[in-house]
Amino acid sequence: MGLGREEEVEIRKAPVFKPGEWVRAKRLVKNDGTYPRKEIGEPLVHKGDTGYVRDIGTFLQMFYIYAVEWTERGTIVGMRAKELISIDRELEEARAAAERGESPAGTGTEAEADTAIAAE
């Protein structure tokens, strides 16, 4: 019996994010009962929120959990890699594309690349 998709052992690979990396939430994250002083089901992180990876831990000796400080909310919430996008990498890609005279990720315009870099 093989491992299912959700049961893949992430810690066999290097972490996706590093401490200090600027990230954005891909989706709404609600309290599953493990966050103190918040009701179960209460939103902790909203889609599009930005923060910084503070630390990396593991859960069940299988998954990386990224402690992300959500600066606008003043909270630290444990997140899975599938719930995050690296803003730092997006900016690096936009900067490299702009240097080559291309638009980011092969779409859009050079002005959009300049805007992405300026947003830094």
C-alpha positions as CSV (number, residue, x, y, z in Angstrom):
1,M,0.0,0.0,0.0
2,G,1.6,3.3,-1.2
3,L,1.4,6.7,0.4
4,G,-1.5,8.8,-0.7
5,R,-0.9,12.4,-2.0
6,E,-1.6,14.0,1.5
7,E,0.6,11.4,3.2
8,E,3.8,12.3,1.3
9,V,6.7,12.7,3.7
10,E,7.7,16.3,3.1
11,I,10.7,16.2,5.5
12,R,12.6,13.9,3.1
13,K,13.1,17.0,1.0
14,A,14.5,20.4,1.9
15,P,12.0,23.0,3.2
16,V,10.2,25.1,0.5
17,F,10.6,28.3,2.5
18,K,13.5,29.8,4.6
19,P,13.3,31.8,7.7
20,G,13.0,35.5,6.8
21,E,11.3,34.8,3.5
22,W,8.4,37.1,2.7
23,V,5.2,35.1,1.9
24,R,1.6,35.5,0.9
25,A,-1.3,33.3,2.0
26,K,-3.0,31.4,-0.8
27,R,-6.2,30.8,1.1
28,L,-8.2,31.6,4.1
29,V,-7.0,29.7,7.2
30,K,-9.4,29.1,10.1
31,N,-8.6,28.0,13.7
32,D,-8.9,24.3,13.9
33,G,-8.8,24.4,17.7
34,T,-5.1,24.6,18.1
35,Y,-4.8,28.4,18.2
36,P,-5.3,29.9,21.7
37,R,-7.9,32.5,22.6
38,K,-9.7,32.2,19.3
39,E,-12.9,30.3,18.6
40,I,-12.8,27.2,16.4
41,G,-13.6,28.2,12.9
42,E,-12.5,31.8,13.5
43,P,-10.4,33.2,10.6
44,L,-6.7,33.5,11.5
45,V,-5.2,34.4,8.1
46,H,-7.0,35.7,5.0
47,K,-6.1,35.0,1.4
48,G,-3.6,37.6,0.3
49,D,-2.2,38.4,3.8
50,T,1.5,38.9,3.8
51,G,4.1,37.9,6.4
52,Y,7.5,36.5,7.1
53,V,8.6,33.0,7.9
54,R,10.0,33.1,11.4
55,D,10.8,29.4,12.0
56,I,10.4,26.0,10.6
57,G,9.2,23.0,12.5
58,T,7.7,19.6,11.7
59,F,4.4,17.8,12.5
60,L,4.1,14.1,12.8
61,Q,7.6,13.6,11.5
62,M,6.1,14.1,8.1
63,F,5.3,17.7,7.3
64,Y,7.1,21.0,7.6
65,I,5.2,23.7,9.5
66,Y,6.2,27.3,8.8
67,A,5.7,29.7,11.7
68,V,4.7,32.8,9.8
69,E,4.4,36.2,11.4
70,W,1.5,38.0,9.9
71,T,2.7,41.6,10.5
72,E,-0.6,43.3,9.7
73,R,-2.5,41.1,12.2
74,G,0.3,40.8,14.8
75,T,0.0,37.1,15.0
76,I,2.1,34.0,14.3
77,V,0.3,31.1,12.7
78,G,1.7,27.7,11.7
79,M,1.2,27.1,7.9
80,R,1.8,24.3,5.4
81,A,3.8,25.0,2.2
82,K,0.7,24.4,0.1
83,E,-0.9,27.4,1.9
84,L,1.9,29.9,1.0
85,I,3.5,31.6,-2.0
86,S,6.9,33.2,-1.8
87,I,6.7,37.0,-2.6
88,D,10.5,37.1,-2.6
89,R,10.7,34.6,-5.4
90,E,8.0,36.4,-7.4
91,L,10.0,39.6,-7.1
92,E,13.2,37.8,-8.1
93,E,11.5,36.4,-11.2
94,A,10.0,39.7,-12.1
95,R,13.4,41.4,-11.7
96,A,15.1,38.8,-13.8
97,A,12.4,39.0,-16.5
98,A,12.7,42.8,-16.6
99,E,16.5,42.6,-17.0
100,R,15.9,40.3,-20.0
101,G,13.3,42.7,-21.4
102,E,10.5,40.1,-20.8
103,S,7.3,40.4,-18.9
104,P,7.0,38.4,-15.6
105,A,6.3,34.7,-16.1
106,G,6.0,35.3,-19.9
107,T,2.7,37.3,-19.6
108,G,1.7,40.9,-19.2
109,T,3.8,43.9,-20.0
110,E,7.2,45.4,-19.1
111,A,5.3,48.0,-17.2
112,E,3.8,45.3,-15.0
113,A,7.3,43.9,-14.3
114,D,8.5,47.4,-13.3
115,T,5.5,47.7,-11.1
116,A,6.2,44.4,-9.4
117,I,9.8,45.4,-8.8
118,A,8.8,48.9,-7.5
119,A,6.3,47.3,-5.1
120,E,9.2,45.8,-3.3
